[in-house]
Amino acid sequence: MSGIVEGRVVIVTGAGRGIGRGHALEFARQGAKVVVNDLGAEVDGTGTSGAAAEVVAEIEAMGGQAIVNGEDVSDFEGAERLVRAAVEHFGGLDVLVNNAGILRDRMLVNMTADEWDAVIRVHLRGTFAPLRHAAAYWRARSKAGEPVDARIINTTSSSGIYGNPGQGNYGAAKAGIAGLTVIAARELERYGVTVNAVAPAALTRMTANLMPAGATGADPDDIAPLVVWLASAEARAITGRVFNVRAGVISVAEGWHAGPGVDKGSRWDPAELGAVIPALVEKAAPNALTNGRIPGRED
């Protein structure tokens, strides 16, 4: 098989179902060798299944190369074994796609500490741990004088970068992933590694309960083309960016930046700020809606 990522070795976490499955299959169609990582858990992170093996079978049936990996990406040592598996089986690693995740939605006033910790662990720690070990592998290669043209693509969400009630744990984790993406991009650029993120919108097991009855959503397979392109040689100059993607619509998510401000030249007295802060907020653009659009702006 040949394509835009021909011969590249790719890890996709959470690749047994939904968006991750779409990534794994498209990478294979485009010529990559794929490590299909998945615990096979339910949406809340419990249980197991053979979903990853089914994806590998699909890839092999189309003539591609893939292996199953069942490591828990939120386990630091497990994430190291995941990276090592790619290197030992396929001879190297070129791309890491951090996609694994769970949901335990709850309004903040009812959320338990366990519900908070479980989601933060799988999403945020489960992005950091594979990223950390993959980055160490590429750094060592770079310092040894070997050429490195590597990619990390993380998965954030509109719930994190724009906000969605009822998903405080998930949104906090996804906002953290967006921040980590920008920081990692700056740290790893010197080693030949780009780091970007996607905020996908699609109808999957994880989003089904968020949709009104009878609603239809974008196909989860629609997310993969952007992710595969970001993993290709053509995307070498793109790093530190977050992209919104739904069906055929792609946009760049513009991050936090300093808006209207005022400098007194010395320390403020709290009593003075009543005449200052409301005026600054009035001048500032309102926060984006959950769809990423700023109220009152059509573009």
N, C-alpha and C positions, 0 to 999 in steps of 0.2 A: 504494500500500500504506500502511496506517496501523497504529499500534501504540504501545507504551509509549515508544519512542525515535524517533517519527516526525520526520523532517527533520533528525535529528542526523547529523553527519559522523563516521565512526568509522574508525580504523586498527586492523586486527588483524594482528599479526605471526605468522609461522608458520601462515598460514591455509589452506595448500594441502591439508592432510590432518588427520585425527584431531580433537582437541579444537578446534584453531583453525578448521578448516573448519566445525565445528558452530557456533562463535561467529559466523562471518561469515554463515552462512545464517540463523541466528536473528535477528541484527541486521537483516538485509534483510527478513525476514518481519515484523519489528516496525517497519518504516518507515524504517530508517536508510540512509544512503548509505555504502557500504563501500569502503575501500581494502584490497584483499586482497594482503597482503605475504607473499611466500614465495620462497626461493631454489630450492625444489623438491629439496632435498638428501635424501640417505639419512639414516638414523637417526644415523650417526656424523658427519654433516656433509659428506660427500663427494657429488659428482655433482649433477645438475640434472634438472628435469623440467618439464612444463607444468601441474602440478597447480593453480597459482593461476588460470590461464586457465580451467580446467574449473570451478572454483568460481564465477568471474565469470559464466560461461555459465549455470550453474544459477540464479544470482541474477537475471540478465536474463530467463531463461525464466519466472520467477515474477513478472515485472513490476517488479523492483527495479533499483536503480542501483549499479554497482560498477565499479572499475577494478583492473587488475593492477599490482602493483609488485614488482620483483625486487631491491630494494636489500638489501645485507648490513647487518642492523641492528647488527652489532658494529663496523661501520666508522663512525667519527664523522661524517664528511662524508656518507656514504651515508644515515645516519639523518636528517641535516638535509634531504637531498633528499626523503626519504620524507615528512616533515612538510610540506615545501613542495608536494609533489605533491597532497596532500589539499587544502591551502589554494587552490592554483591551479586545480584541477579542479572542486572542489565549493564553493569560496568561503569556506572556513573549516575549523575542526577543533574538535570537541566532546569526543571520547573517544579515548583510546589504550589498547589492550589489548596488553600485552607477553606474548606466548605462545611465541615462537620458542625452540627448544632442540634440543640433540643429546645423545646418550649415548656415553660411552666407558668403560663400567664395568670396574673392575679393583680387586682388593684393593690396599691401600696399598703392601704390600711388593713388588708387581709393577708398579705404575703408573709410566709414563714421564712426564717433564716435558711432552712434547708432548700426552699425553692429558690431563694436568691443565690445561695452558694453553688447549687447544681448547675444553674444556667451560666453563671460567671465562669465556673470551672471549665465547662465544655467549650464555650465560645471563646473566651478571652485567653485562658490558660491553654486551651486546645489549639489556639492560633499561635501563641507565643512559643510553645514547646517545639513543634515541628520547624517553625521559622528559625528558632535559635540553633537547632542542630544542622539544618540545611545551610544556614549562614556560616557556621563554623567550618563545614565541609568546603564551601566555596572560598572562604577566606584562606584556608590552608592551601588550596590549589593555586590561588592568586599569588600568595607569598612564595610558593614554590616556582613561580614563573610560568605556570600553565595558563593558557587562555581561558577566560571565563565569560560566558554570555548567558547569564542565568536569570530566571524570573520567579518572583513570588506574586501570586494573586490571592488576596484575602477577600473574605465575604463579609461585608457590613450590611446595613439595612436602613431603609427610610425611618424605621422605628428608632434608630439610634441617632442618625444625623439630622433628622427633622423632628422626631418625637411622636409617640403614639400612646395614648392612655391605656393602662392595663398591661403594659409591657415594660415596667420599670427595670426589671432584671435583664431582660433581653436587650432593651434599648441601651442600657448602661454598658453592657458588654459590647454591643455593636458600635457604640460611639467610641469605646476604648480601642476597638480594632481599627477604626478610621484614623484615630490619633497615632496608633502604633504604626500604621502604614506609612504615614508621612515621616515619622521619625526614622523608621527602618530604611526608607528610601534614601534619606540623607546619610545615614551611617554606612550603608552597603554599596553605594554608588562607586566608591573607590575600588571595590573588588569585582566590578563588572556585573553587579546584580541590580535589577530594577524591582521595585515593589509598588504595586498598585492594588486597588480594591474595587469591587463591584457591589452595588446595592441593587439586587435583583427584585423584580416583581413578577410573580408567577403563581399559578394555582397548584399547590402541592399539599402533601399531608400536613405540613406545618402551617399553611395559610388557610386551609379549608374552614376552620372554625371562626376565622376572622371575616369570612365572606357572608353576605346575606343569602338566605335560602334561594336556590335557583341561579345564583350568580355564576358567571363564567370568568375565567381568568386566562392570562397568557400562558402558553405552553411552557413548561419548565425547560424544554430543549432549546427554546429561543435565547436563553442566556449564554449558551456555550460558544457561539461564534465570536463574541467579543472576548471571552476568556481565552479561547484558543489563539486569537490574533495577538492579544497581549503577551502570550507565551512565545510568540514567533520572533524571528530575527528582525522583522519589520518594525517591531515595537521597541527597539533598543533605546530610542531617545525619550520614551514616555515613562516617567517614574514619579512617585509621590502623588498620584491622582486617584480620585474616587469617581466612579462612573455609575450613573443611574441607568438601568436597562430593563425594558419591558417590551416584549414582542419586537417590533422593528424600530422602537424608539430608544435612542441612546443620547444621554446628555452628561455633561461634566458637572459634578457637584462641587460648588464653590464653598470652600471652608470658612471657618471663623476668620474675621479680619477686623481691624480697628475701624470703628465708625466715627461719628461726631464726638468731639472731645473738647476739653477746656483745661488750661493750665493756669492755676492761680499763682504759681511761683513759690508757694510755701504751703505748709500743712493747712488742710481745711478744718474749720470748726463744723461739727455736725449741724449746728443751727443754720449754717449758710447753705447747706446742700438742698434744702427745699426749694430754693430759687434757681437751682442749677440742674439737678438730675432729671426732673420732669421735662425740661426743655431739651435736654440731650436725647432722651427717649423719643420725644416727639419728632426730632429730626432724623432719627435712625430708621432704617428699614425695619418693618415688622418681621418677626420670626417666620420662617417658611412654614407652610402647611405640611401635612403628612405626605402629600404628593410632591413636595419639593418646591412648589411655586410660592412666590411672595405675594400675599394678598394685594390686589390692585394693579398687579403687573401681569400683562398678558404674554410677554415674551419669555 
